[in-house]
Amino acid sequence: METKRCTLCPNPRDTNKSWCKECFKEYRRAYNLKHKQRNNDYSREYYKSNIDKIKDYNKKHYVNIKEKRQKYLKDYYSRNKDKVKLSVAENRMRNRGKYNSIKAKYKAKKKMAMPKWLTPQQLLDIEKIYVEARRLGLEVDHIVPITSDQVCGLHVPWNLQLLSKTDNVVKGNKLLVNAHSTPQCTYGAIQPSLDFPTIGF
């Protein structure tokens, strides 16, 4: 049986189409580029008119793919550490002002999240946790995030855990809770070896 060819190139084409996949992709790419402004205006107006509907859909969709997405991000980072680090470094160089603003905002929130009633020993405990993280090659994470739309945790010793960079990237500023709605540690987290109270996990 004779193979049907694309009308634009010698490649085989799809059964019910005149073009092959590559030619069709090139056509769509050129079409979208030509009508970029029109498409952007339409998308912007559609979002404004359906903002509640879109947010509700995105929220439900995220819940459905949450575990799958976290696993994908963790696996991708593990396979492409150098690529991700290079991309982040280049992005920071291009947007240094934006990153400096984010860093300053985080420092300010951390300062506000540190209670004045912390004892000198508890302040020392926080310092020891960061030293231990450095020694183990891990990152310090707030179990209850201090920068989140949902909650505002405290920068106190018992709200800190040690995570690998991969786990910390996947967790982000999300609050993880157990079946009793109690804040819980991230799977694989290392609790700092200090004598202080926990928060119920």
C-alpha positions as CSV (number, residue, x, y, z in Angstrom):
1,M,0.0,0.0,0.0
2,E,1.4,3.4,-1.0
3,T,2.3,5.7,1.8
4,K,0.6,9.1,1.7
5,R,2.9,12.0,1.6
6,C,2.7,15.5,3.0
7,T,1.7,18.1,0.5
8,L,4.5,20.4,1.7
9,C,7.4,18.0,2.2
10,P,8.3,14.4,1.3
11,N,7.5,13.1,4.8
12,P,4.6,10.7,5.5
13,R,1.4,12.5,6.6
14,D,-1.4,11.6,9.0
15,T,-4.2,9.6,7.6
16,N,-6.9,12.3,7.6
17,K,-4.6,15.3,7.1
18,S,-2.8,16.9,4.2
19,W,0.3,17.8,6.2
20,C,2.7,15.8,8.3
21,K,3.1,16.6,12.0
22,E,6.2,18.7,11.6
23,C,4.7,20.9,8.9
24,F,1.5,21.3,11.0
25,K,3.6,22.3,14.1
26,E,5.5,24.9,12.0
27,Y,2.2,26.3,10.7
28,R,0.7,26.6,14.2
29,R,3.9,28.2,15.4
30,A,3.9,30.8,12.6
31,Y,0.2,31.4,13.1
32,N,0.5,32.0,16.8
33,L,3.4,34.3,16.3
34,K,1.5,36.3,13.7
35,H,-1.5,36.7,16.0
36,K,0.3,36.9,19.3
37,Q,-1.2,40.2,20.4
38,R,-4.7,39.2,19.5
39,N,-4.4,35.9,21.4
40,N,-2.9,37.6,24.4
41,D,-5.8,40.1,24.4
42,Y,-8.3,37.4,24.2
43,S,-6.7,35.3,27.0
44,R,-6.5,38.4,29.2
45,E,-10.2,39.3,28.7
46,Y,-11.3,35.6,29.1
47,Y,-9.4,35.4,32.4
48,K,-11.0,38.6,33.7
49,S,-14.4,37.4,32.8
50,N,-14.0,33.9,34.3
51,I,-11.5,34.5,37.1
52,D,-13.5,32.7,39.8
53,K,-14.2,29.7,37.5
54,I,-10.6,29.4,36.5
55,K,-9.3,29.6,40.1
56,D,-11.8,27.0,41.2
57,Y,-10.7,24.7,38.4
58,N,-7.0,25.2,39.1
59,K,-7.5,24.5,42.8
60,K,-9.3,21.2,42.1
61,H,-6.9,20.3,39.4
62,Y,-3.9,20.9,41.7
63,V,-5.4,18.7,44.4
64,N,-5.9,15.9,41.9
65,I,-2.3,16.0,40.6
66,K,-0.6,17.1,43.8
67,E,1.3,13.9,44.6
68,K,2.1,13.2,40.9
69,R,3.4,16.7,40.4
70,Q,5.6,16.6,43.6
71,K,7.1,13.2,42.5
72,Y,7.7,14.6,39.0
73,L,9.5,17.7,40.3
74,K,11.6,15.7,42.7
75,D,12.6,13.2,40.0
76,Y,13.3,15.9,37.5
77,Y,15.5,17.8,39.9
78,S,17.4,14.7,40.8
79,R,18.1,14.0,37.1
80,N,18.9,17.5,36.1
81,K,20.6,19.2,39.1
82,D,23.2,21.0,37.1
83,K,20.7,22.2,34.5
84,V,18.3,23.5,37.1
85,K,21.1,25.2,39.1
86,L,22.4,26.9,35.9
87,S,18.9,28.0,34.9
88,V,18.2,29.5,38.4
89,A,21.6,31.2,38.4
90,E,21.0,32.7,34.9
91,N,17.5,33.8,35.9
92,R,18.8,35.5,39.0
93,M,21.4,37.4,37.0
94,R,18.7,38.6,34.5
95,N,16.4,39.6,37.3
96,R,18.8,40.6,40.1
97,G,16.5,43.5,41.3
98,K,13.5,41.2,41.6
99,Y,15.4,38.5,43.5
100,N,16.9,41.1,45.9
101,S,13.4,42.4,46.6
102,I,12.2,38.9,47.3
103,K,15.2,38.2,49.6
104,A,14.7,41.4,51.5
105,K,11.0,40.7,51.9
106,Y,11.7,37.2,53.2
107,K,14.3,38.5,55.7
108,A,11.8,41.1,57.0
109,K,9.1,38.4,57.4
110,K,11.6,36.1,59.2
111,K,12.5,38.9,61.5
112,M,8.9,39.6,62.3
113,A,8.3,35.9,62.8
114,M,10.9,35.7,65.5
115,P,9.2,36.3,68.9
116,K,10.7,38.7,71.4
117,W,10.1,36.2,74.1
118,L,12.6,33.7,72.8
119,T,15.2,32.9,75.5
120,P,19.0,33.3,74.8
121,Q,19.2,29.4,74.8
122,Q,16.5,29.2,72.1
123,L,18.2,31.8,70.0
124,L,21.4,29.7,70.3
125,D,19.4,26.6,69.4
126,I,18.4,28.3,66.1
127,E,22.0,29.1,65.4
128,K,23.0,25.4,66.1
129,I,20.3,24.1,63.7
130,Y,21.8,26.2,60.8
131,V,25.3,25.1,61.7
132,E,24.1,21.5,61.7
133,A,22.4,21.9,58.3
134,R,25.6,23.3,56.9
135,R,27.6,20.4,58.2
136,L,25.2,17.8,56.8
137,G,24.8,19.6,53.5
138,L,21.0,20.1,54.1
139,E,18.7,23.1,54.1
140,V,16.6,24.5,57.0
141,D,12.9,24.6,56.4
142,H,10.0,26.0,58.4
143,I,7.5,23.2,59.1
144,V,4.7,25.8,59.3
145,P,5.8,28.3,56.6
146,I,6.5,31.9,57.5
147,T,5.7,33.1,53.9
148,S,2.4,31.6,52.9
149,D,-1.1,32.8,51.8
150,Q,-2.6,30.3,54.3
151,V,-0.6,30.6,57.5
152,C,2.3,32.5,59.2
153,G,4.5,30.3,61.2
154,L,7.2,31.4,63.7
155,H,11.0,31.4,63.3
156,V,11.5,29.3,66.4
157,P,13.6,26.1,67.0
158,W,10.6,23.7,67.2
159,N,9.3,24.9,63.8
160,L,12.5,24.0,62.0
161,Q,13.4,20.8,60.2
162,L,16.4,19.8,57.9
163,L,15.6,18.8,54.3
164,S,17.6,18.0,51.3
165,K,17.5,20.7,48.6
166,T,15.3,18.4,46.4
167,D,12.7,17.9,49.2
168,N,12.8,21.6,50.1
169,V,12.1,22.6,46.5
170,V,9.2,20.2,46.3
171,K,7.7,21.3,49.6
172,G,8.0,25.1,48.9
173,N,6.0,27.2,51.2
174,K,3.1,24.7,51.6
175,L,1.7,23.6,55.0
176,L,1.6,19.8,55.3
177,V,-1.0,18.4,57.7
178,N,-1.9,15.0,58.9
179,A,-5.3,13.4,59.2
180,H,-6.0,15.4,62.4
181,S,-5.1,18.7,60.7
182,T,-1.9,18.9,62.7
183,P,1.2,20.3,61.1
184,Q,3.6,17.5,60.2
185,C,7.2,17.1,59.1
186,T,8.0,16.4,55.5
187,Y,8.7,12.8,54.7
188,G,12.5,12.3,54.9
189,A,13.0,15.3,57.1
190,I,15.7,15.2,59.8
191,Q,14.8,16.7,63.1
192,P,17.7,18.7,64.6
193,S,19.3,17.0,67.6
194,L,18.2,19.6,70.2
195,D,16.1,19.3,73.3
196,F,13.1,21.5,72.7
197,P,9.3,20.9,72.5
198,T,7.6,19.7,69.4
199,I,4.4,21.1,67.8
200,G,2.3,17.9,68.0
201,F,3.5,15.8,65.1
